[in-house]
Amino acid sequence: MTTPSAQQPRNPLHGITLERIVTELVDYYGWPGLGDRIQLRCFNVDPSITSSLRFLRKTPWAREKVEGLYLFMLREQRRYGER
């Protein structure tokens, strides 16, 4: 039996939930910083994890932007030795 990490060893998003991605982005940038980087109503007007997840699950292009920012955040953290 192959483990999930062995199936996609180079995919940093494999096995990470959308909720975890959004939560980590909010922890890192805060809602205002996240809303500045990705102009979405769910990040700028009465933001919450629940409303953001609801929108992102229905909107593939927005989810791609969030995943891209998450990957950028991971690279930034590695570069500056955070985490």
Number of C-alpha atoms within 10 A of each C-alpha: 4 6 8 10 12 9 10 12 10 9 9 12 14 12 10 9 10 17 14 11 17 23 14 15 20 18 11 14 14 14 20 14 14 20 18 13 14 16 11 16 13 20 22 16 11 9 15 15 15 12 13 18 16 11 15 21 12 10 11 11 11 16 18 12 14 20 17 13 18 19 15 12 16 16 13 12 13 11 9 8 8 9 6
